[in-house]
């Protein structure tokens, strides 16, 4: 319900302001903790992440050992976060209570065609973990787990477990859920027993995907994402500011400063976010993804200013920060100038080569790239004319 409806029902209602910046920081801390266990971490949304555990059985052990390792990493990260807050003198408020968080956080550990569950941790309370083959099965297992009691689904129990689950766990539109319920299809087992042709005729492509998930035919691998090299700019006001015109102007200046960063040369902005700390301790956060990546300041600021008008901060702002979270290679704005366009192309190639070189070194524990140099160009033997040296872009 809306806030006005809630106040109408309860006049003494206490409104708790959200703190999205704090939630984002906590989620980032958890991602870093999970990255110490497995290099394949796929965040889906705030509160849900898949962890690939392929090959961890050789390093850590079986599913139970992997669960304990994940629990230990999260517990250490949680205790470290609390110590850091204590050192900074941060006082916990409503919505930051250690026993319950505003956003439910459910984590799924998974094996790359295999997905496997994991368990809760002492660092953050309320975590739910599942271990199963495939991301969907692991997500359902995490939803059915209790904090501190992970759900582990071996391959021989996976289909039996899924058959008993409600169709509400399917990642489909709410209208599809309603129609399934009206047709008397309550569980995934009921859906899997139907002919796939009949399901497709009623629900189309979405119905085919739902039927395959219910039958356990889809085993999605975890796709690890390279953490972006964010470009961050911020400004701290000498006095708290609540005027939207000033805030809009400050955001424009921060975006312009971020665009001038050398790391942005040859790249267009695809997504960015702005967040602010308010005078009373709450925060404001908005994140936008541009339909057309751009390097033009006005084009980038337009959606942020729209969000600022639609959902403005609820108080005066002390500090405002702008982060460029995703970049796309190339920039059409520089193609008019040959020197700039070639520089942009070189920067993009160099970054891609450096990233590929790091991946090779991580997988093979040594560099496999070499640079060819002339040693004896006058020699008649080709082997003596050139030599190979290690190449680090």
N, C-alpha and C positions, 0 to 999 in steps of 0.2 A: 504494500500500500504506500501511498505518498505520505510525506511527513505531516501535511495538514490533516489527512485522515487519521493518522496515528494520534496526533495531538487532540483531535476531536473526541476520540475514544478514551484518551487518558490525558487529562489536563496537566497532571504532575509529571508527565513524561520528561525524562532527561535525554537530550540529544547529544550523542557522542560524535564528534567530528572525526572523519577518517584521516589516516596519515599514510597516504600511498607511497611517499618517498621511503618511509620506514619499512613498509612491506617489501618494497623493491630491494632495499638494502639487505633485508633478511634473506630474501630469495637468492640474491647474488651470492651471499655467504654460503648458502646451502649448495649452490652449483659449484663453487670452488671446492667445497668439501667432497662432493661426489666426484669431481675431476681428479682428486688424488687417488681414488680407487680405480676408475676406469677412464681412459681417454675419450670414450664415446659417450657423450652426454647430450641428450636432445631435449631442451626445454620446449614445452608445448604452449603453456600459458602460466600465468602467475599461480603457483601452487601445484603444478603437475609437470613432471619431468621423467623421461625414460633414460635408463642407464644400460648400455650394452655391456654384457659380462662375458662375451665370447673370449675364450682363452684364459679367463681368470681361474678356472679350475686347476690349471697347472701352477699358478702363482699363489693362490689363496687356499683352494680346496673346493669342497662340494658346495651345494646351495646354502647349507647352514653356516659354513665358514664365511661365505660371501656375505650373508646377511649380517653376521657379527662384525665383519670388517666395515660394512656400510654404516651400521649402527655406531660403531666406535668413531668413525670419521665424523659423522654428524654430531655425536655427543661432544667431541673435542672442539668442533667449530662452534657449537652452542655455548660451551663454557668459556671459550675465548671471547665470543661476542659479549657475554655478560661481564667479563672482566674489563673489556674495553669500555663498555658503557659505564661501569662503576668508576673507572679511572677518569672518564670525562665528566663524571658527576651527573649522568643522565638519570632522571627520575621516571620510573614507569608510570604510565597513565592508563586510563581505560582504553581498551583496544590494543594495549601492549602487554596485557597480563600474561604471565608465564604459563598459566594453565590453559589458556584458550586464546586463539588468535582470531582476528576479524575475518581473515580469509582462510578457509580450510585448506591445508596443505596435504596433498596426497602424492606420494612418490611411488614410482614403479621402476623396479630394476628389471632389466631385460637382456636377453641374450640374442645376438643378432640373427639368425633365424630363430634362435631360441629366446624365449623371454622367461625370466624367472623372478620370483618375488623376493622381497627382503623384509625387514622388520622395522619397528619403531625405534626411537632413540631417546636417550635421556637429555640430550641437549635442547631439543625443541619438543614440547608436548603436543600431542594431537597429530603426529605424523602417522600416515598409514602406508604400508608398503606391501607390494605383491610380487611374486616370482612365478613366471609362467612362460610358455612358449608363445611368442607373438605379442605385440604391443597391446592389442585389444584384450586378450585374455589376462595379461598382467594388470591392465587398468581395471578390469572388473574385479580381479583378485584384491587390488588395493582398495577399491570401494567397499568390499566386503570385510576387509581387515579391520581390527580394532587397534588403537594406539598401543604400541608395545607388543602386539601379537600379530606378526605377519602371516600372510596366507601363501603357502607354497603349493603350486600345482604341478605335479609330475605329469609327464606326457600321457600316461595311461588314465589319469583322472581328469584331464582338462575338459574333454567333451562332456563327461558326466556333470562336471561342475557348471559348465556353460548352459547346459540344457535346463537347469533349475533356476536360472537367473531371469529376472524380469526384462521385458523388451525395452524398459526405460533406459537401460544402459547402452542401447544402440546409438551411435553418433549420427542421428537423422533429425530431420526437422520436427518441430513440435506437432505440426499437423499430421505427419506420418505416425507419430506415437498415438495420437488421438484416434486415427483411423484403425490402427492395429488393435487398439483396445476395444473399439466398437465392433470389430469383426470377431471378437472373442479370443484373440491371440494374446495371451498373457505372458508367456515365457519364451525364451529362445528355442527351447525344445519344440514348442508348438509351431514356431515359424520354420524350423529346420525340417519338420516332417511334411510341409507343404511342397508341392511341385514348384520348382523354380520358375517354370513358365507362367504359372498362375500368379506368383508374387510379382514377376516383372510386368505382367499385363496390368496389374493394379497400381504399382508404385514406380515403374520405370527403372532407370539405372540405379536410383537410390535403393529400390527394393532388391535388386540383384546383389548390391554390396551388403545390404543388411542380411540377406539370406546366407551369403557366403561367410559372413562373420558369425552368424548363429550356428552354422554347420561346422565351424572351425577350419574352413578351407583357406582362409587368408592368414598368413603369418608375415606380418610387416616387420622388416628389419629396422633397427634403430639407426638413424642417420645423425651422426655427430656433426655439430655445427662449429665452425671456426669462430671463436669469440672475436667480435669486432673490435678494431682499434678505434675506440671512441675519441672524438675530438670534443673537448669540454671547455667551455668558457663560462665564467660567472661574474657577477657583480654584487657587491654588498652596499646597500644604501646606508648613508649616515643616519637617516631617520626612517622609520617604517613608512612605506608608501602603499596607498590604497587606490590611487587614481589610475584608471585603466589606460588613459592616454599615455601616462608616463611609463606604465608597465609595457605597453605595446612598443613604445619608442626604445625602451631598454632591451626588449627581446630582439628588435631589429638590429641594434648595435651589436648584440652578442652573436647573432647569426652572421653579420658581416665580418666580425672578428674571426669566427670559426672558418668562414670561407677563405680568409687570407692565410690560414695555417698552411705551412709547406706540405704537410701530409695530404692535403686535399687537392694538390695539383694533379690534374689529369683525371679527376674523379668527380662524379655528380652526386648530389645528395639524394638519397632514396627515402630515408626515414630519420626522424629526429624527435627529441622530446624536450620539454621544458618543465622544470619543477622549481618550486619555491618553498622556502621556510617562512612561516608566518610568525607574527609577534607573539601570539599566545601559545606557540609550540606545535601547532598543527602544520600540515603541509598541503601543497597543491601540485598536481602532476597531470600533464597531458602529453600524449604521444600521437604523432601523425605519420602517415605513410603517403608519400606523394604519388599520384597516378603517373606522372611523368617526371622522372628524375631530372633535377635541374641544379644549376649553379647560380641562379639569379636570386638575389636576396629578397626582393619583393614577392616573387613566386613562392619562395619557401616560407616566408612569414605569413602569407595570407591564411592558410588553414589554422595556424597557431592563434592568430588574432580572432578568427571565427570561434575557436574553442574558448578563448578568453572572454568573448562576449556571451557565449551560451552558458558556460559553467565557470563563472569568475571565482576567484578566491574568496573565502568567507571572512577574511580579515586583512589587516595590513601586513605587507611583506617586508622582511628584513633582507633576504638574499634570494636572488633568482639565478638559475643555471640553465644553460642550453647545451644539449649533447647531440652530436651527429652520430647516430647509431648504425647506419648502413650507407655504404657508398657503392656506386655503380661505375664501372670503367668507362672512360671517355667522357668528353664534354663537348656538346655541339656548339656551345658559346665560343669555343676557341678555334673552331675550324676555319674561321675567316683569316687567320694569321698562320702562315706556314710554320714559323718558328715555335709558336705556342702549341700548335697541334702536334708537331713532331715531339716536342718536349713532353706533352701529355701522353703520347703513345709510348715513349720510352719509359716514363714513370710507371705506366700500367704494366708493361712487359717486365720491368725490373721487379715490381712487387709480386707479380705472379710467379716469376722465376724463383724469387727468394722463398716464397711460401712452399713451392714444390720441392726446393732443396731441403727445407726443414723437414718436410714429410718423409723424404727419402732417408735422411739421417736418423729420424726417429724409428723407422721400420727396420733399417739395416744396421744401425749403430755405427755407421761410417758413411762418409760422403762418397757418392758414386759419380760425381760430376768432375770433369777435368778440363783444363784450359790448354789449348795447343799453342806452343811457342816454337819459334825457329831456333835451332841450336847450331847446326852446320848446314847452311843452305847450299853450300858449294859441293856437298858430298853427293856421290853418285848413288849411294844407298838410301832409299827412302826412310829406313829406320833411324838413320843418323841425322836426318835433316830436321826432324821435329822431336819434341819431347812433351810429355803430359805432366802437368802439375795440378794439384788439387784446386778446385774452383769454388769459392765461397761468394755468392752474389750479395 
